[in-house]
Amino acid sequence: MAETASFVDPVFLARFGLSRVNVIDYFLHPLNPFRTHANTSNEVLAMQGISIGMFIQAGTNGIPLSPQLAEEEYEKALARIPGEQYQLLPPEDPSFYEHPSPLYTIRYINRTNPNSFKILGVYYVVEGVIYKSPAIRSLMKSNVTRTLDGLSGACSALSVCARYLPSTGYTWNFEDIDDDLDPVALMKLNKRMKRRKIMDHRKVGERNEAEEEGLRASAAIDEILVRLSKSHYITTTTPAHRTETIAVAEPPPSANSSTTGILSSPAGRS
C-alpha cells in the first residue's frame, strides 16, 4: 500500500465521535486497510470486556479511574499478552487525556514478553483520518529532493546575475536584477533542466553523438591552433587603413644564409 494512502469512516465519527477511549476501536475498523488481519491482543482483551472505557468506569477494584490511569492499566493488560498489538502512545499535552485531541499516535508492535517488543509500524490519526508514518528512507529521499530543487532554483536565479568579459572574466551584477530578469525565460529554463533530469538516463561520462562530434571538432581546432602557434605573425597597417598579416616563416636548418624569407600577402599590391 502506498504511504500516501489514508482511511476515514464518517459514519463512525458522526455516531461515536473520536477520543482516546475509542481511538483503538476506530483503528480496528474492519474496513481499515492498515490494520493487520491477525488476531491482535487488543481484540483478545475486547472479547474479555477489557478496554480503556471499562477502566474509566469500573477501575480495578470498582473505583473509577482517571483517563490517564485507565490508559496505564490498559497498557499493563496488553503487556501480559504476547503477540501483535496496538499501543496508544501518550499525548504531549496531558490535558488531552481529558479533552479530544486533533492527533493520536498508534504504534503497531510484536511483543515477546512484558519488557521486550519489536516496532512494526507507526500510524497517525489526524482529525479522524488514519495515515501511516513514512519510512526513514522515504523521509530522507523527500528531504534530499526538496533540497536539490531549492538549490537548482537558486542557481537558476543567480545565473542571470553572471556577466562575462574576456578582459575581466566572470563578474556578478546584483543591481537592477529585476530589469534584466525575464520570468518567462527563467521558467522555460527550469522546465528544460527538469526535463533533462527526467529524460537523460545516461551513465556518468557517457556522451551522445552530438557531444562526440563537438569534441572531435574541438580537438581539430586545437590542432590547427597548435600548428599556427609555431609561426610568427607581424601585423602592419597599409596607408589605406587596411590591416594585413605577414607570416614570417622559420629558415630551414640547412640554410647558411641569415636572411629570413618573407611570405607576404598580395592584399596590399595594386
Secondary structure as GFF3:
##gff-version 3
##sequence-region A 1 270
A	DSSP	beta_strand	6	7	.	.	.	ID=ss1
A	DSSP	alpha_helix	10	16	.	.	.	ID=ss2
A	DSSP	alpha_helix	23	27	.	.	.	ID=ss3
A	DSSP	alpha_helix	41	47	.	.	.	ID=ss4
A	DSSP	alpha_helix	52	58	.	.	.	ID=ss5
A	DSSP	alpha_helix	67	79	.	.	.	ID=ss6
A	DSSP	beta_strand	83	88	.	.	.	ID=ss7
A	DSSP	three_ten_helix	94	97	.	.	.	ID=ss8
A	DSSP	beta_strand	103	113	.	.	.	ID=ss9
A	DSSP	beta_strand	116	126	.	.	.	ID=ss10
A	DSSP	beta_strand	129	132	.	.	.	ID=ss11
A	DSSP	alpha_helix	136	159	.	.	.	ID=ss12
A	DSSP	beta_strand	162	165	.	.	.	ID=ss13
A	DSSP	beta_strand	169	172	.	.	.	ID=ss14
A	DSSP	alpha_helix	177	180	.	.	.	ID=ss15
A	DSSP	alpha_helix	183	199	.	.	.	ID=ss16
A	DSSP	alpha_helix	209	229	.	.	.	ID=ss17
A	DSSP	beta_strand	232	237	.	.	.	ID=ss18
A	DSSP	beta_strand	243	248	.	.	.	ID=ss19
A	DSSP	beta_strand	262	263	.	.	.	ID=ss20
A	DSSP	three_ten_helix	266	268	.	.	.	ID=ss21
###
